[in-house]
Structure formats: C-alpha cells, structure tokens
Amino acid sequence: MSNFLTTILLVFLGLCNAHCTLEDHDKKCLRQDKILREYEQTFEKQNEQLKQQDEILKMYERKLEIQKLRRSVAEGAAFSVQLSVKQTHIGLKQTIKYDKVHLNDGNGYSVHSGVFTAPQSGVYMFSYFLGHGYEPAQAWLELMHNGDKINAVVFDTFHSYED
C-alpha cells in the first residue's frame, strides 16, 4: 500500500481514537481494520486492472505499428531491373525493355513494354546505372515521365580505360 494511503488511514484512525472508550475503541478498531483491508483489496484490484489495461494498450500499440508497416509496404511500389544481354544500336527515343526483373513490388514495371506505371500518385525516386563494358562507346539515356524528360545521362568514351 502506498505511503500516502497509509498516512490518510492513520490520520483517520487517530481522529476516531481521540473520542473513543476502550469498548468503543475495540469495536471501531475492528471496523477500521475491516475498512482498511477493504481499501487495500480495492486498491490492489485497481492496480491489477491498470496493469492489465497497460498490457492491452501496449499490445494495441504493437498491432498499430505492424499495420502501419504493412500499409506502407503494401501501398508502396519498388522495382529493380537489369539488362542481361548487351544492347547495341538502340534507336533514338526507343524504350529500353529490361529483361531481368529482380524486384517488382506493386507490379508497376512491365517487362513487355519497358514502362513503369505508378500504381498510385505520390513521390517516386529512380536511380539507375549506365555501363558500356570495355570497348569505347557512346550512349545517351533519358528518364521520361509522360513524354517529358526528367533526367538524362550521357557518356562518350574513346578509349577502353575511360569511364
């Protein structure tokens, strides 16, 4: 039992004891002991209920966090693709169709068209690498969004040791 509760009950007992005869004192003491036990039981029950409610709250907080994580993954989109064969003489404005799909969460990338279609509106980040092997080469690559150029990469090497 807390010190605060003990202090309150002792003050209560002291006030009663100041005006009691010995016989009254024994009866009141028994009643006060009974009341004290009832308060202790009530506080113990309330404390146990608070502990249970705290555990339930923690469980719901964990469930909510899991739902947030699932929602962010389920509603998101991610893809990773690669060309597994060398491409030569790709025409201007030709869409490159990456044939090896490592990841396609949200099914936004189409191997058949080479186009990524965002499954929902939002902000997307694209990162890409353009390599050419060991022979001198030239390449221009543009990242397009609905026909508009968003980003471009160019490389032009004359020697096999340039990158």
C-alpha positions, -999 to 999 in steps of 0.1 A, spaced: 0 0 0 13 34 -8 27 58 19 1 84 10 -28 59 16 -12 47 49 -9 83 61 -45 91 53 -58 60 71 -36 66 101 -50 102 104 -85 87 101 -78 62 128 -62 88 150 -92 111 148 -115 82 157 -93 71 186 -94 106 203 -131 102 212 -134 65 220 -139 45 252 -120 12 254 -150 -9 244 -158 16 216 -122 16 207 -121 -22 202 -153 -21 180 -140 8 160 -106 -8 156 -122 -39 142 -144 -18 118 -114 3 109 -93 -28 103 -121 -42 81 -123 -9 62 -85 -8 58 -85 -43 44 -113 -34 20 -94 -3 8 -63 -24 4 -82 -50 -16 -98 -23 -37 -65 -7 -44 -49 -40 -53 -77 -48 -77 -75 -14 -93 -37 -17 -95 -41 -51 -112 -67 -37 -136 -44 -9 -145 -16 -34 -152 -39 -54 -174 -51 -23 -192 -15 -12 -197 -6 -46 -213 -37 -43 -236 -26 -8 -246 9 -20 -254 -5 -49 -274 -27 -25 -295 3 -1 -299 23 -30 -313 -5 -40 -336 -9 -5 -349 28 -2 -356 26 -35 -376 -4 -23 -395 15 9 -404 44 -10 -416 22 -34 -436 3 -5 -451 35 14 -461 48 -18 -478 15 -28 -494 7 6 -507 42 13 -520 60 3 -551 96 -7 -558 113 -23 -587 148 -33 -597 156 -44 -633 186 -51 -654 196 -59 -690 211 -94 -691 222 -91 -728 242 -64 -745 222 -38 -764 237 -22 -795 223 4 -818 193 14 -797 174 39 -816 166 75 -805 136 78 -782 134 40 -780 122 25 -747 147 1 -732 130 -31 -721 149 -46 -692 146 -83 -693 157 -94 -659 134 -84 -630 149 -86 -595 120 -69 -577 86 -57 -588 66 -49 -557 33 -32 -567 37 -47 -603 44 -13 -617 72 -24 -641 61 -41 -673 88 -64 -690 67 -63 -722 66 -25 -726 97 -15 -705 75 11 -688 70 17 -651 34 28 -643 30 42 -608 2 22 -590 -7 54 -571 1 90 -570 30 101 -549 67 109 -550 90 83 -565 127 81 -566 146 65 -595 182 55 -595 200 40 -625 234 30 -638 245 31 -674 276 10 -683 292 1 -715 317 -27 -710 353 -24 -721 350 -10 -757 348 27 -765 312 37 -768 287 65 -767 253 65 -750 225 89 -741 199 79 -717 168 99 -707 144 92 -679 109 102 -692 76 109 -674 45 111 -696 67 121 -726 87 148 -706 124 144 -700 130 143 -662 167 134 -662 195 124 -686 228 107 -686 255 108 -713 288 90 -717 312 92 -746 345 72 -743 372 70 -769 395 45 -750 387 13 -732 402 27 -699 378 57 -698 345 57 -680 
